[in-house]
Amino acid sequence: MSTPRLPELAELEALIAEAPPLLRARVVCEARLGAQRFPVHALSLGSEDPAAPAVGFFGGVHGLERIGAEVVLAYLRSLVKRLAWDAVLHQQLQSLRLVFMPLVNPVGLWLGTRANGNGVDLMRNAPVEAREPVPFMIGGQRLSPRLPWYRGAEGAAMEVESAALCALVQDELLGRPFSLAIDCHSGFGARDRIWFPHAHTAEPIEHLPELHALHRIFEQSHVHHQYVFEPQSQQYLTHGDLWDHLYLQAAADPHGLFLPLTLEMGSWLWIKKNPRQLFQRHGIFNPLIGHRQQRVMRRHLSLLDFFTRAASSHPQWLPGTGEREEHRRLARKHWYQRPGPR
């Protein structure tokens, strides 16, 4: 059995080795490709209080979208380096928990594929069926693992990587009074988007008021941002979405609030500036020029830092009981009084 030298995995393991004891790491599963083994690491930092707010950061669910894993790694690296001198960070971590799974699908990263070693698209792998029609193929298919967006065989257990992500979220995020998850992807359109559930139905989620309040403070504190904040259902519906699966579990708990978000970086911008990227497999989903990669990091690391601050300060902006219906009305007007999913 061997572990190939995947660059992102080597970087993560070097970071773990040099990090102070405050950063705790464990291997939650092994992804396999024949005789090769790839550890999937989960890391945690901050408060051990189960009532503390928490934020989870996830990357590399789709191996072809390397930039998602690299953004999460860069943010983790920034935090580890700041632990040596940043008293404000230490103070924040006394009442906040941070969780990381930067390389959910290391085999996909190794192969340069969207799917894992079994040909399964992990973001179509959850036991959730769409309530309305989904687009052919992209919404999830069971025809063949040789085709993209394969969900896995009907009735089969979830893939080990999907199951490990779900177990981490269930253990570390669900059941808390407040938690957020940010899953970093790329490849959709010419705008950077922040998606929230649902993906399996166009119906709004129950916690629409809280998402509207989060969107409001984001708009107030990022006046010149380029993000589109919207429900994923405004773009397309899918079967098997992991975040819908986890949100539906969390929504059954009246004492907890879990808001999963997806950062979908608009890779068409990179192609527009460098059309030759179309002729390279990774160029469709990742910036290939150094200064553009650095610009992506600068932009999105500040976004991830915003979410940690929002979680720490959630009592200051979450709508109270008397305010929720007004937020719901405004959210429906903003996001749902428009044409349906494309």
Secondary structure in CASP SS format (residue, H / E / C, confidence):
PFRMAT SS
TARGET T0000
AUTHOR 0000-0000-0000
METHOD secondary structure of the structure
MODEL  1
M C 1.00
S E 1.00
T C 1.00
P C 1.00
R C 1.00
L C 1.00
P H 1.00
E H 1.00
L H 1.00
A H 1.00
E H 1.00
L H 1.00
E H 1.00
A H 1.00
L H 1.00
I H 1.00
A H 1.00
E H 1.00
A C 1.00
P C 1.00
P C 1.00
L C 1.00
L C 1.00
R E 1.00
A E 1.00
R E 1.00
V E 1.00
V E 1.00
C E 1.00
E E 1.00
A E 1.00
R E 1.00
L E 1.00
G C 1.00
A C 1.00
Q E 1.00
R E 1.00
F E 1.00
P E 1.00
V E 1.00
H E 1.00
A E 1.00
L E 1.00
S E 1.00
L E 1.00
G E 1.00
S C 1.00
E C 1.00
D C 1.00
P C 1.00
A C 1.00
A C 1.00
P C 1.00
A E 1.00
V E 1.00
G E 1.00
F E 1.00
F E 1.00
G E 1.00
G C 1.00
V C 1.00
H C 1.00
G C 1.00
L C 1.00
E C 1.00
R H 1.00
I H 1.00
G H 1.00
A H 1.00
E H 1.00
V H 1.00
V H 1.00
L H 1.00
A H 1.00
Y H 1.00
L H 1.00
R H 1.00
S H 1.00
L H 1.00
V H 1.00
K H 1.00
R H 1.00
L C 1.00
A C 1.00
W C 1.00
D C 1.00
A H 1.00
V H 1.00
L H 1.00
H H 1.00
Q H 1.00
Q H 1.00
L H 1.00
Q C 1.00
S C 1.00
L C 1.00
R E 1.00
L E 1.00
V E 1.00
F E 1.00
M E 1.00
P C 1.00
L C 1.00
V C 1.00
N C 1.00
P H 1.00
V H 1.00
G H 1.00
L H 1.00
W H 1.00
L H 1.00
G C 1.00
T C 1.00
R C 1.00
A C 1.00
N C 1.00
G C 1.00
N C 1.00
G C 1.00
V C 1.00
D C 1.00
L H 1.00
M H 1.00
R H 1.00
N C 1.00
A C 1.00
P C 1.00
V C 1.00
E C 1.00
A C 1.00
R C 1.00
E C 1.00
P C 1.00
V C 1.00
P C 1.00
F C 1.00
M C 1.00
I C 1.00
G C 1.00
G C 1.00
Q E 1.00
R C 1.00
L C 1.00
S C 1.00
P C 1.00
R C 1.00
L C 1.00
P C 1.00
W C 1.00
Y E 1.00
R C 1.00
G C 1.00
A C 1.00
E C 1.00
G C 1.00
A C 1.00
A C 1.00
M C 1.00
E C 1.00
V H 1.00
E H 1.00
S H 1.00
A H 1.00
A H 1.00
L H 1.00
C H 1.00
A H 1.00
L H 1.00
V H 1.00
Q H 1.00
D H 1.00
E H 1.00
L C 1.00
L C 1.00
G C 1.00
R C 1.00
P C 1.00
F C 1.00
S E 1.00
L E 1.00
A E 1.00
I E 1.00
D E 1.00
C E 1.00
H E 1.00
S E 1.00
G C 1.00
F C 1.00
G C 1.00
A C 1.00
R C 1.00
D E 1.00
R E 1.00
I E 1.00
W E 1.00
F E 1.00
P C 1.00
H C 1.00
A C 1.00
H C 1.00
T C 1.00
A C 1.00
E C 1.00
P C 1.00
I C 1.00
E C 1.00
H C 1.00
L H 1.00
P H 1.00
E H 1.00
L H 1.00
H H 1.00
A H 1.00
L H 1.00
H H 1.00
R H 1.00
I H 1.00
F H 1.00
E H 1.00
Q H 1.00
S H 1.00
H C 1.00
V C 1.00
H C 1.00
H C 1.00
Q C 1.00
Y E 1.00
V E 1.00
F E 1.00
E E 1.00
P E 1.00
Q H 1.00
S H 1.00
Q H 1.00
Q C 1.00
Y C 1.00
L C 1.00
T C 1.00
H C 1.00
G C 1.00
D C 1.00
L H 1.00
W H 1.00
D H 1.00
H H 1.00
L H 1.00
Y H 1.00
L H 1.00
Q H 1.00
A H 1.00
A H 1.00
A C 1.00
D C 1.00
P C 1.00
H C 1.00
G C 1.00
L C 1.00
F E 1.00
L E 1.00
P E 1.00
L E 1.00
T E 1.00
L E 1.00
E E 1.00
M E 1.00
G C 1.00
S C 1.00
W H 1.00
L H 1.00
W H 1.00
I H 1.00
K H 1.00
K H 1.00
N C 1.00
P H 1.00
R H 1.00
Q H 1.00
L H 1.00
F H 1.00
Q C 1.00
R H 1.00
H H 1.00
G H 1.00
I H 1.00
F C 1.00
N C 1.00
P C 1.00
L C 1.00
I C 1.00
G H 1.00
H H 1.00
R H 1.00
Q H 1.00
Q H 1.00
R H 1.00
V H 1.00
M H 1.00
R H 1.00
R H 1.00
H H 1.00
L H 1.00
S H 1.00
L H 1.00
L H 1.00
D H 1.00
F H 1.00
F H 1.00
T H 1.00
R H 1.00
A H 1.00
A H 1.00
S H 1.00
S C 1.00
H H 1.00
P H 1.00
Q H 1.00
W H 1.00
L C 1.00
P C 1.00
G C 1.00
T C 1.00
G C 1.00
E C 1.00
R H 1.00
E H 1.00
E H 1.00
H H 1.00
R H 1.00
R H 1.00
L H 1.00
A H 1.00
R H 1.00
K H 1.00
H H 1.00
W H 1.00
Y C 1.00
Q C 1.00
R C 1.00
P C 1.00
G C 1.00
P C 1.00
R C 1.00
END
